[in-house]
Amino acid sequence: MRLRSCDRETAVRRALAEGKLDAALRQHLVGCRSCSDLVLVETFLQRSARELRPVAPLPDPGPIWWRARLQARAEAAERATWMIPALQRLALTGIAIVAGLAFARSWPVLRTWLGALTPDSLLAAGAASPTLVILGSLGVLALLALFDFTHVRE
């Protein structure tokens, strides 16, 4: 395909930019396919540019860019930390299971210890068996984990 250009194309282009097509150029457009196509395309582009010109000025792109970067960082942080609540639930479940098993296993000792519970026996050095210490520790850990989990979710 060979494209031909007319030697009067620059004059036509200049006249279109100024908005003044004189009679000689109009007569030339009747016989020149290249220049008439140029006028057709150029008038279409000028009309489109006028119609698409914004009514109000565009906002400053700085704050828009800043908000987009802030949102991207927040989304990246959310993607990076999505597993933390699931692991907290898993830890709470594990603590509850271990505490339940320890409570069931130490129930005979606990029942005997609770039956003999007096102020003097609480102060005695031999009152705390290792099973009860473990059970109490697990209870405290469960309460701390539950407290931490409920505050993280807010």
Secondary structure, DSSP 4 states (H G I P E B T S, - for coil): ------TTHHHHHHHHHHT---HHHHHHHHH-HHHHHHHHHHHHHHHHHHHHS-SSPPPPHHHHHHHHHHHHHHHHHHHHTTHHHHHHHHHHHHHHHHHHHHHHHTHHHHHHHHHT--HHHHHSGGG--HHHHHHHHHHHHHHHHHHHHHHH--
